[in-house]
Amino acid sequence: MSRTDAILARLSALHPKLIDLSLDRMLPLLERLGNPQDHLPPVIHVAGTNGKGSTIAYLRAFLEAAGKSVHVYNSPHLVRFNERIRLAGGYVGTRKLNAALEEVEAVNNGDPITFFEVTTVAAFKLFAETPADFLLLETGMGGTYDTTNVVKHPLGTIITPVDYDHQGFLGNSLAEIASNKAGILKAGSKAVMGLQQDEARKVLERAAHRLGIRPLWQGEDFHGAEQDGRLVFSDETGLIDLPPPALIGAHQLENAALAIAASRHFGLPVDEAAFAEGLRRVTWPARMQPLRAGKLRDLLPPGHELWLDGGHNAHGAAALARAIAALPEKPLVLIMGMMNTRAPEDFLAPFRDLAPRAILTLAIPGETNAYGAEDIAARARAMRLPGTAQRSLKSALKAAGEIAGARVLICGSLYLAGDVLARNGTQPD
């Protein structure tokens, strides 16, 4: 076990619940550390159900193309915890990370606090100590009581499309979930909204109105669409003709347009040339990511494709299925693992029309809260889909290799995606 893993294991033991949405444990700890959340570069705070990470990836690419230094906070990580904290352009170094975690651990002095809370405090400390031009801050879950929701005056807030996810914590209706996400909105801060269903939009509109905010709405105040292989963005100031984003799928056009609109609305120092350069070089691992080389890819015969996506809810699955459908036709094979907080049926439903040749299911290595392989396979078969349980990722790839010329998609969980990247020898960035 590495020193970082040992520290994280100690921090995980400080509170019996993995998720316990509250700011009551975190705020006193931040105060004892001098309130680092009040000493940050200009913050763009992003909440929503899907598209948060991709939207932040575009914003980072735009700002860095414009020569700006950027902090980023994302979760969860895929391979190493360091991925959650990007300091002025690069992942936090292990020595610096360990020092911050141990200092926060010492100041906390054994008080109950969740893993995500205490590690977010360490991230704020690092962000406050390291100069940068901007901080892109992703919520972990929800908004109102999310551990990131301690920044009093963000430069701007973004709410990506709201859909059903984490109902046990955020509410059982779309209105309840949207109300929770709306908690990041702040009076005096500008806001941009992604495409929303009517029920969610009404809640977000009311929340913004109470705070005196007039948000920009995607699909109304700004648009982004593919035309002749280009991304054409339009808002009240006119059209911008841009190259297509490097990230694959029609939903990535929407995410890119959301990031462009936010950049313009918040007054970020990004011109059209920086937008174009950012779109060309943007990266976001495990989102419709082709794996063209590596140890796992070598298990498939020539002529097969291997793709990886960490989408894990119905909204993400629908976007993923649309992206697959837009590719040249090939036999489709899904290799799927999933945490037991989601419904495999909801994830699989959008793939029915694609008629997958096989759905090879497996338990996610090292995750006690994951479905067993046979459980997912049985649910697939109940939907009249060809579900077959596999002992391991290696055996699933071997089975996929027997289907000539297959397009193999590993999907269903970011935790599975991280395991795949590690086993394939692919760096997340």
ABEGO torsion letter per residue (X at the ends): XBAAAAAAAAAAAABABABBBBAAAAAAAAAAAGGAAAABBBBBBBBEABGAAAAAAAAAAAAAAAGBBBBBBBOBBAABAAAABBBGGBBBBAAAAAAAAAAAAAAAGGBBBBAAAAAAAAAAAAAAABBBABBBBBBABEAAABAABABABBABBBBBBBBBBGAAAAEABAAAAAAAAAAABBBGBBBBBBBBBAAAAAAAAAAAAAAGBBBBBBGAABBBBBBGGBBBBBBAAEBBBBBBBABBEAAAAAAAAAAAAAAAAAGBBBBAAAAAAAAAABBBBGBGBBBABEAAAAABBBGBBBBBBABABAAAAAAAAAAAAABBBBBBBBBBBBBAABBAAAAAAAAAAAGBABBBBBBBBGBAABBBAAAAAAAAAAAGBBBBBBABAAAAAAAAAABBGBBBBBBGBAAAAAAAAAAAGBBAX
